[in-house]
Structure formats: structure tokens, C-alpha cells
């Protein structure tokens, strides 16, 4: 394939008269001019030479660019075929969508009812799951109290109160007794922590476990005995002790009561005094603990003396 001389092509095209380049070409006019000229054979030979040169240029262009033209035409044909296939696929998808719309429209009420039923069942399952979690909280609190794990007990108590405060669970009438039980458990835990704090203050211990023994256990036993004797000698003081929280820690914890506290001796949990005070603060029992300590201060000082 020879290289094209486009300068020669442009020069040859410029030599072509403008009347031969018009889209509406009338050859009769030029035929009359050639025959009426002085040298019609010379004009005819000139036109044939120009035709031969232009034909040669066309052959050169075709020879050099025919493969590219052929590929372009072939690619164009393939593109048209792809567009046609895409159009057929789009028409098929449109038909399928219309069929699906008709089917969904015919079953819309049934689908809506199924969806509502599914949503209702999911809400019921979620509510039952929350109720089960709340019902298990008293057992967890009881186990924590049995091992004197006050942070865990307070955490479970607050979690239970938070769950029961939800609007969904407020409407469940079967949980009313559980709310009362949690209130009693809260009073019981406060009483136990006040008694624990008093034992630490007067026995100079700053951390305890459920397996505490020795002088600390003896001090707590003596303190409890002196409070019982003081209550028997002074009924009025016993009434004040009830007001200050002295009777609250006597509230039953559950069916097992104090037996769980004795059974938990094999599960020691170390709780510092700071943690104990923090637990009291979480239950808003700091002031009540102060009143409890102040009320029993005289008996404890007398016992130490």
C-alpha cells in the first residue's frame, strides 16, 4: 500500500471548475458549450484526461483505505445488530415487568396481610425475648447477692428497672408482681450494703469477700447480736431503726432467703469500700447509709469499748 499524496489530491480538486462540483449538475449545458466551441475535440479530450486523473485518485484512496472502510462498515453493522438485540431484550423485560405488575396487583391484599402478620410476629417475639430477660434478672441478682458481688447485683437491678420502664413492658400486666419484687430486692440490697459498710467501718476493713472469717466475721456477728438486744430493750429505738433502714435488710430475698448467703461462702468476690459506696450512690442510698451508721454508732462504740 502506497502512501497518499494529499497535496496532489487537493491541487487536482482545486483545478476542477465549480460548476462540476454543484449538487444539481446539468450536463446538457456543458455539451452545448463543447459542441459550439471552436475545438470540440480538444475540449472533449481535456475532460477525459481530467476524468482519468480523478479516477486514478479514487482508485488510490480506495486501495489505501478500503480495509479501514470495510472494518468500519462491519463494525457499524455489528453495532446496529447489538442495538437491535438490546431493543428486543428491553421489550422482553418490559413485558415481564408488566406481567409482574399485574400479578402483584392481583395479590397485593394478600401480600399486605402477610407483611403485617410478619411485622406483628417479629414485635411479639422481641417482646417475649425482653420479658424472658427481665424474668431472669431476679435470679441473677440473687446469685450476685449470695456472693456479695454488690456491683453485679446493682447493675442487674438497674438493668431490670430500665427494661421494665419501657413502654412495651409497662403494658404487660403480668410483670406487676415482678416490679414489686424488684422494689423489695432493692430495699434488701440497700440494707445488706448498709450493714456491710457498718461492719467495715468498725472493723477497719476496706474490702471483703463472701468467705470472710476470723475477727471480721466475729465483729459482724457481735454487731448483729448487740442490735438485736438493743431492739429488745428499746422498742422505740427499734422503731427508729426501722425508719433509718435497720429493718430493710431483714426483708426476704426470695424463697431461699439467707440460705443462699451461707451457700455462697465458697464463691468469694472481693469488693472494695469505694465500690460499695459507689453501689450505694447508684441506688440513691448514701444518705440512708449515713443515717444507718449514725443510728448504730452508739452501740458500736459501746461494743468496741
C-alpha positions as CSV (number, residue, x, y, z in Angstrom):
1,X,0.0,0.0,0.0
2,X,1.5,3.3,-1.2
3,X,1.3,6.5,0.9
4,X,-1.3,9.0,-0.3
5,X,-0.1,12.4,-1.6
6,X,-2.9,14.6,-0.2
7,X,-1.3,17.8,-1.5
8,X,-1.6,16.4,-5.1
9,X,-5.2,15.4,-4.4
10,X,-6.1,18.8,-3.1
11,X,-4.4,20.5,-6.0
12,X,-6.3,18.3,-8.5
13,X,-9.6,19.0,-6.8
14,X,-9.0,22.8,-6.9
15,X,-8.5,22.6,-10.7
16,X,-12.0,21.2,-11.1
17,X,-14.4,24.0,-12.1
18,X,-17.0,24.9,-9.5
19,X,-19.9,24.1,-11.9
20,X,-18.8,20.5,-11.9
21,X,-19.0,20.4,-8.1
22,X,-22.6,21.5,-7.8
23,X,-25.1,19.0,-6.4
24,X,-27.5,19.8,-9.2
25,X,-25.3,19.2,-12.2
26,X,-26.9,19.8,-15.7
27,X,-24.6,18.1,-18.3
28,X,-26.7,19.4,-21.3
29,X,-25.5,22.9,-20.8
30,X,-21.8,21.8,-21.0
31,X,-22.5,19.6,-24.0
32,X,-23.9,22.5,-25.9
33,X,-20.9,24.7,-24.9
34,X,-18.4,22.0,-26.1
35,X,-20.1,21.5,-29.5
36,X,-20.5,25.2,-30.0
37,X,-16.8,25.8,-29.2
38,X,-14.1,26.2,-31.9
39,X,-12.3,23.0,-30.8
40,X,-14.9,20.5,-29.5
41,X,-12.5,17.5,-29.8
42,X,-9.9,19.3,-27.7
43,X,-12.4,20.1,-25.0
44,X,-13.6,16.5,-25.0
45,X,-10.1,15.2,-24.7
46,X,-9.4,17.6,-21.8
47,X,-12.5,16.4,-19.9
48,X,-11.5,12.8,-20.5
49,X,-8.0,13.4,-19.1
50,X,-9.4,15.1,-16.1
51,X,-11.8,12.2,-15.6
52,X,-8.9,9.7,-15.8
53,X,-6.9,11.6,-13.2
54,X,-9.8,11.8,-10.8
55,X,-10.5,8.0,-11.4
56,X,-6.8,7.4,-10.6
57,X,-7.1,9.4,-7.4
58,X,-10.3,7.5,-6.4
59,X,-8.5,4.2,-7.0
60,X,-5.6,5.3,-4.8
61,X,-7.9,6.3,-2.0
62,X,-9.8,3.0,-2.2
63,X,-6.6,1.0,-2.4
64,X,-5.2,2.7,0.7
65,X,-8.4,3.0,2.8
66,X,-10.6,0.2,1.7
67,X,-9.7,-2.2,4.6
68,X,-10.4,0.5,7.1
69,X,-13.7,1.4,5.4
70,X,-14.7,-2.2,5.3
71,X,-13.9,-2.7,9.0
72,X,-15.9,0.5,9.8
73,X,-18.9,-0.7,7.9
74,X,-18.6,-4.1,9.5
75,X,-18.4,-2.6,13.0
76,X,-21.3,-0.3,12.2
77,X,-23.3,-3.3,11.1
78,X,-22.4,-5.1,14.4
79,X,-23.4,-2.1,16.4
80,X,-26.7,-1.9,14.7
81,X,-27.2,-5.6,15.4
82,X,-26.4,-5.1,19.1
83,X,-28.8,-2.2,19.3
84,X,-31.4,-4.4,17.8
85,X,-30.7,-7.2,20.2
86,X,-30.8,-4.7,23.1
87,X,-34.1,-3.4,21.9
88,X,-35.6,-6.9,21.8
89,X,-34.3,-7.6,25.4
90,X,-35.7,-4.3,26.7
91,X,-39.1,-5.1,25.1
92,X,-39.0,-8.6,26.7
93,X,-38.1,-7.1,30.1
94,X,-40.9,-4.5,29.8
95,X,-43.3,-7.3,29.0
96,X,-42.1,-9.3,32.1
97,X,-42.4,-6.2,34.3
98,X,-45.9,-5.6,33.1
99,X,-46.8,-9.2,33.8
100,X,-45.3,-8.9,37.3
101,X,-47.2,-5.7,38.0
102,X,-50.5,-7.4,37.1
103,X,-49.7,-10.4,39.3
104,X,-48.7,-8.2,42.2
105,X,-51.7,-6.1,41.8
106,X,-53.9,-9.2,41.9
107,X,-52.2,-10.4,45.1
108,X,-51.5,-7.0,46.8
109,X,-54.0,-7.5,49.6
110,X,-52.7,-11.0,50.4
111,X,-49.1,-9.8,50.4
112,X,-50.0,-6.8,52.6
113,X,-51.7,-9.0,55.1
114,X,-48.7,-11.4,55.1
115,X,-46.4,-8.5,55.7
116,X,-48.4,-7.1,58.5
117,X,-48.6,-10.5,60.1
118,X,-44.8,-10.8,59.8
119,X,-44.2,-7.5,61.5
120,X,-46.6,-8.3,64.3
121,X,-44.9,-11.7,64.9
122,X,-41.5,-10.0,65.0
123,X,-42.7,-7.5,67.5
124,X,-44.2,-10.3,69.6
125,X,-41.0,-12.3,69.5
126,X,-39.0,-9.3,70.5
127,X,-41.4,-8.6,73.4
128,X,-41.2,-12.2,74.6
129,X,-37.4,-12.1,74.5
130,X,-37.4,-8.9,76.6
131,X,-39.8,-10.4,79.1
132,X,-37.7,-13.6,79.4
133,X,-34.6,-11.4,80.0
134,X,-36.4,-9.4,82.7
135,X,-37.8,-12.5,84.4
136,X,-34.3,-14.0,84.7
137,X,-32.9,-10.8,86.3
138,X,-34.1,-11.6,89.9
139,X,-32.2,-14.9,89.8
140,X,-29.0,-13.2,88.6
141,X,-29.4,-10.6,91.4
142,X,-29.9,-13.3,93.9
143,X,-26.7,-15.1,92.8
144,X,-24.8,-11.9,93.0
145,X,-26.1,-11.0,96.4
146,X,-25.3,-14.6,97.6
147,X,-21.7,-14.0,96.7
148,X,-21.8,-10.4,97.9
149,X,-20.9,-9.1,94.4
150,X,-22.6,-5.8,95.0
151,X,-21.6,-4.1,91.7
152,X,-23.1,-7.0,89.7
153,X,-26.2,-7.0,91.9
154,X,-26.7,-3.3,91.5
155,X,-26.0,-3.5,87.8
156,X,-28.6,-6.2,87.3
157,X,-31.1,-4.3,89.4
158,X,-30.7,-1.1,87.4
159,X,-30.9,-3.1,84.1
160,X,-34.1,-4.7,85.2
161,X,-35.6,-1.3,86.3
162,X,-34.6,0.2,82.9
163,X,-36.2,-2.7,81.0
164,X,-39.4,-2.5,83.0
165,X,-39.7,1.2,82.4
166,X,-40.1,0.7,78.7
167,X,-43.5,1.5,77.3
168,X,-43.9,-2.0,75.8
169,X,-43.3,-3.8,79.1
170,X,-45.3,-1.2,81.1
171,X,-48.4,-2.5,79.3
172,X,-47.8,-6.1,80.4
173,X,-49.9,-6.7,83.5
174,X,-48.1,-10.0,84.4
175,X,-45.0,-8.0,85.2
176,X,-46.6,-6.0,88.0
177,X,-45.5,-8.6,90.6
178,X,-42.0,-8.5,89.2
179,X,-41.9,-4.8,89.6
180,X,-42.9,-5.2,93.3
181,X,-40.3,-7.9,93.7
182,X,-37.5,-5.7,92.3
183,X,-38.6,-2.9,94.6
184,X,-38.3,-5.3,97.6
185,X,-34.9,-6.6,96.3
186,X,-33.7,-3.0,96.0
187,X,-34.6,-2.4,99.7
188,X,-33.0,-5.7,100.7
189,X,-29.7,-4.9,98.8
190,X,-29.6,-1.4,100.3
191,X,-30.0,-2.9,103.8
192,X,-27.3,-5.5,103.2
193,X,-24.9,-2.9,101.8
194,X,-25.5,-0.6,104.8
195,X,-24.8,-3.4,107.2
196,X,-21.7,-4.4,105.2
197,X,-20.5,-0.8,105.3
198,X,-21.0,-0.6,109.0
199,X,-19.1,-3.7,109.6
200,X,-16.2,-2.3,107.6
201,X,-16.2,1.0,109.4
202,X,-16.0,-0.5,112.8
203,X,-13.8,-3.5,111.9
204,X,-11.3,-1.3,109.9
205,X,-11.6,-3.5,106.8
206,X,-11.7,-1.9,103.4
207,X,-12.5,-5.0,101.3
208,X,-14.4,-8.2,102.0
209,X,-15.4,-11.4,100.4
210,X,-18.3,-13.8,100.8
211,X,-15.9,-16.1,102.6
212,X,-14.7,-13.6,105.2
213,X,-13.9,-15.2,108.6
214,X,-11.9,-14.5,111.7
215,X,-12.2,-11.2,113.5
216,X,-14.2,-9.6,110.8
217,X,-16.9,-12.3,110.9
218,X,-16.9,-12.2,114.7
219,X,-17.3,-8.4,114.7
220,X,-20.2,-8.6,112.3
221,X,-21.8,-11.4,114.5
222,X,-21.3,-9.3,117.6
223,X,-22.7,-6.2,116.0
224,X,-25.8,-8.0,114.9
225,X,-26.4,-9.5,118.3
226,X,-26.0,-6.2,120.0
227,X,-28.5,-4.6,117.7
228,X,-31.0,-7.4,118.4
229,X,-30.5,-6.9,122.2
230,X,-30.8,-3.1,121.9
231,X,-34.0,-3.5,119.9
232,X,-35.5,-5.8,122.6
233,X,-34.6,-3.3,125.3
234,X,-35.7,-0.2,123.5
235,X,-38.8,-0.7,121.3
236,X,-38.8,3.0,120.4
237,X,-35.2,2.8,119.2
238,X,-36.2,-0.3,117.2
239,X,-38.9,1.7,115.5
240,X,-36.3,4.4,114.7
241,X,-34.0,1.7,113.4
242,X,-36.8,0.6,111.0
243,X,-37.1,4.2,109.8
244,X,-33.3,4.5,109.3
245,X,-33.2,1.4,107.3
246,X,-32.4,-1.1,110.1
247,X,-35.3,-3.4,109.2
248,X,-34.9,-3.2,105.5
249,X,-32.1,-5.6,105.3
250,X,-34.3,-8.1,107.1
251,X,-36.6,-8.3,104.1
252,X,-36.7,-11.8,102.5
253,X,-34.6,-12.1,99.3
254,X,-36.7,-14.9,97.9
255,X,-37.8,-18.4,98.6
256,X,-34.3,-19.4,99.8
257,X,-33.6,-16.2,101.7
258,X,-30.5,-16.1,103.8
259,X,-29.6,-19.7,103.0
260,X,-28.1,-18.5,99.7
261,X,-25.8,-16.2,101.6
262,X,-24.5,-19.1,103.6
263,X,-24.2,-21.3,100.5
264,X,-22.2,-18.6,98.7
265,X,-19.2,-18.9,101.1
266,X,-17.4,-21.0,98.5
267,X,-17.6,-18.2,95.9
268,X,-15.6,-15.2,97.3
269,X,-15.9,-11.9,95.4
270,X,-13.7,-9.1,96.6
271,X,-15.5,-5.7,96.7
272,X,-13.6,-2.6,97.8
273,X,-15.2,0.0,100.1
274,X,-15.1,2.5,97.2
275,X,-17.1,0.1,95.1
276,X,-19.5,-0.4,97.9
277,X,-20.1,3.3,98.3
278,X,-20.5,3.7,94.5
279,X,-23.2,1.0,94.6
280,X,-25.0,2.8,97.4
281,X,-24.8,6.0,95.3
282,X,-26.2,4.3,92.3
283,X,-29.3,3.3,94.3
284,X,-29.5,6.8,96.0
285,X,-28.7,5.2,99.3
286,X,-25.8,7.3,100.5
287,X,-27.9,9.5,102.8
288,X,-29.7,6.5,104.2
289,X,-26.4,4.7,104.8
290,X,-25.3,7.8,106.8
291,X,-28.4,7.7,108.9
292,X,-28.0,4.0,109.4
293,X,-24.4,4.4,110.6
294,X,-25.3,7.3,112.8
295,X,-28.2,5.4,114.4
296,X,-26.0,2.4,115.3
297,X,-22.9,4.4,116.2
298,X,-23.5,4.4,119.9
299,X,-24.0,0.6,120.1
300,X,-20.8,0.0,118.0
301,X,-18.7,2.4,120.1
302,X,-20.0,0.8,123.3
303,X,-19.2,-2.6,121.9
304,X,-15.6,-1.5,120.9
305,X,-15.1,0.0,124.4
